[in-house]
Amino acid sequence: MFDPYIYRQYANSPKLISLAQKTANAMLFKDIDFTVDYLNIRTASTAGLDNWGIILNQPRTVRSGTSYDGVFGFDDGVTPTDTVTYPQNFYHSNFFNISYSPTIELNNTQYRALLLLKYRKYTTNNSLKDLNDIIIEYADISGGSGIPYVFSTYDMNITYKFNYVPQPYETYLFRDTPILPKPAGVNLNLIFT
């Protein structure tokens, strides 16, 4: 008679028992650890944050906000260290290059704040109260020294006012990418003090 449970034939196999013992710890995980490390952005580990970055399409490496886009010819500023992709003249002074974009890799705290901002952007109802809650939460997590707020002038404009000077990468993200939430059809303004 045929036994439909083929594994019964190998139940006492030393190789199968050894394999099961070696892989038992890798196959078991606790639901609480998985939830804390992966599912909750506020408590996620580095691997969990990287997974959230994939879900929200937000890489950990962002433009630093310090670029030489306005330079043509000679400059008294800092010479870029990347001499391979950034064109330089005979005496290594800066030339304009729109493709040059220095980047930084965000640490877990900065990345968590950015991911929460992006997540909240997708889940907001775009009321002024909700936008204020989002930007205050961002500043609190990222370590901003002031309390930012959002206000409207009731002419299809909203303004984000930061009572502190953001990091260069934050300034770049706020000005040059659509990371800040806003209602559709409304113009967004920024004030940094």
N, C-alpha and C positions, 0 to 999 in steps of 0.2 A: 504494500500500500504506500502511496506517495504522501509524504509529510509536507503540507503547505508551509510550515514554519521551518525553513531550512536552517535557521540559526540554531535550532535545538541540536542539530547534528554536530555543531562546533562549539557547544556551550563549555566544554572542558578543554578546549584547545589552548595550550600555553601561549601561543602567539596572539590569539584574540584577547585573552585575559590581560596580557601585558599591554597590548594596544589600548584597551579600555582603561586600564589604570593610569597610563601615561597621559591620555587625553581627557581624563575626567575633569580636572581642574580647568582646562581650557574651554570645555563645553558648558560649564556651569557658571552662571553669573547671578548676582542678586538683583532683583528688580529695583530695589531702592538705589543701589549704586548706579545702575544704568540710568535711572531717571535723573539723579543728581548730576552725574557726569556728562550726560548727553542731551537729555530732553529739555532741561531748564537752562535758558541762556544765562540767567543770573548766577548759577552755581556750576556751570559747565567747566570741565577741565580743558586743557589745551586741545586735545583731540576732539572734544565735544564742540568747542568754539570753531575749529576748522570745519567740522561737519555742518554747523550752522552757516558758516561762510559759503559753503557749496550750495546749501538750500537757498540762501538769500542772494546768491551771485555777488558776493562782496569779498574780494581777496584780502588777505592779511597785509600784503604789500601794497602801499599806496604812494602816490606822488608826494614828495616831501613839501611841496609848495615853495621851495627855494630853487628857482630855475633862472637861467640866463636868457630868457626869451627876449628881453628888451635890449640886449647887447648887440651892437654891430660895430665891428672894428675893435678898437682898443678899449680896455676897461680897467679901472683901478680896483675892482672888486677881487674876490677870491678866485683864483684860477681853478677850474674844475679838475678833480683828480682823475677822472675818466678820460684819458687822452686818446683812447681807441675810437670811441663812438662820437666824441665831441670834437669838431674840427678846430684846429688851431693854426695860427700863421707861423712865420719863421721864428719869431721870438716868444712863442707860446702865449700870446695874448688872446682874449676871447673873441670869437666870432658868433654871429647869430646862427642858431640851429634850432628850429622848432621841434625837431624830434628828440632833442636832448631833454630828458626828464628824470632828474635824480629821484630815487625812491627810498622809502624807509619801510621797515617791517614793524608793525604795531605790536606792542606787548599785550599780554592778556587783558589788562584793565582797559587800555585804549580800544582794543578790538571788541571787547564786550560792549563798551559804550556805543561804538559804531554799529555793531550788529543790532543792538536794542533799538537804536534810532531808526535803522532801516526797517526792522520788523514792525515797529510802531507806525512807521510811515504807511505801511501796507494795511494796517488794521485800524487806523484812525477814522473818526467821523468828520474830521477837519473843522470842528468847532474851535473857536479861540481858546476855550477852556482846555480842550484836549491838546491843542498845539502847545499851549503853555505848560501843561503837565509833561509833555514829551520833551521839550527843550530843557526844562528844569531837571528832569530825571537824567538827561544826557550830561548836563553840566555837573550834577552831583556825582555820577559814576566816573566821569572822565577827570574829575578833580579841578574843575573851573573855580576860580576864586570869587566870582560874583554870581548873581542870580539873573540869568537872561530871561527875557519875556517877549511875547508876541503881541502886537497890537494892530488894529485896522483903522484906516482913515475913511472907511466906508466909500471909497471910490475905486473898488476892485483892486486894492493894494493891501498887502499885509507886510509888516516889517518885523524882522527878528532883531532885537536889540541885545547885544552882548555887553555886559558891564565889566568885561575883562577882555584882555587881548588873547584870542585863541592861539593855539600852536600853529605854525605855518602849514602843516598838513591839514588841519581843521579849516583854516581860512581857504585853502585851495578847494577842499571838498564842499564847503558851503557856497563858495562863489561859482565854481566851475563845473559842479556836478549836481544833478537833481536829487540830492540826498535829503534835503529838508522837506518835510511835508507841507503841502499847501493845497487849497481847494483848486479845482480845475478852473481855468480861465481867469485866475487871479494872479496879479504880478507880485513877485516876491522881492523885497528890499532887505538889505543887511546894514546894520550899524554896529561898528566895533569901537568901543571906547576904552 
